Structure formats: C-alpha cells, structure tokens
Amino acid sequence: MKDYLVGYGEGIHHLALVVDKIAPCLETFATRVYPLLHSGKFTSVNKGRYAYLDTEASL
C-alpha cells in the first residue's frame, strides 16, 4: 500500500453506481479497457450484484 501511495498518491478507492442491468454496463466498461476483476451477488434483503473493475491503466 505504501508503494502505491508513493507512486500514485491518495484518491478514490471505491465508487458505487446503481444501474438497472449490470451486464450491459460491464460490456461497455470492457470495451473501454476496464476489465472485470471480480463480481458477485449480494444475498441480503437488498439483493443485487457488484463488480470490481481494473482502472489502473487509466491512472
């Protein structure tokens, strides 16, 4: 973590967006060179999905 902060400084770590359908959004991000790193489903009362994208190349 220290090396990352020295190299890039502080910034946003997570950003949440609410969308009606996640699949088309992920396809759009993939075409803009933000590959999917991890995704899954929430199992709580507020069921939904989440995804982590790799944006390091655009830093």
N, C-alpha and C positions, 0 to 999 in steps of 0.2 A: 504494500500500500504506500509506503514511504516513497519508493522509487516512482510510482505512478504520480503521486502528488508533486514530486520534484520535476518530473517530465512534463506534466500537463496542467498542474495547478488544481485548485478546487473547482467544482462545478456540479451540475445536476447529475444525480446517480440514477434516480428512477423518475419516470414520468408516466402517469396513468391517463388513459383515454377510454371513454365509454363509447362503444360502437354497436350497431345493431347486429352486424355479422362480421366475425373476426377473419374468416378465410379470405375474402376479397382484400381486406386491409393488409394481411400478411403477404399476399401476392404482389400488391403494389409496392410495399417496402422491399421485397426481394428484388424487384426489377430496378430499384434504386440503390442496389448494392448494400442492403441492410439484412444480412442473412439471419434466419431464426436460430437462436442459441438453445432455447428451452421453452416449452409451453406445457400447459396442463389445465385441469378443471378445478374450480372451487367446489367444495362439497357442502358448504354452509347453506344457510337459508337463502342467501343471495347468490344462487348458483350462477356460474358464468365461467369464462375461460380467461387465461392470461398468457402472455408471451413476452419473452425477453429477446431483444434484437441486438445484433452486434453493430454498433455505430462507431467503433474506434477508428475506422479508416477515414471518417469524415472529421476527425478532431483537428 
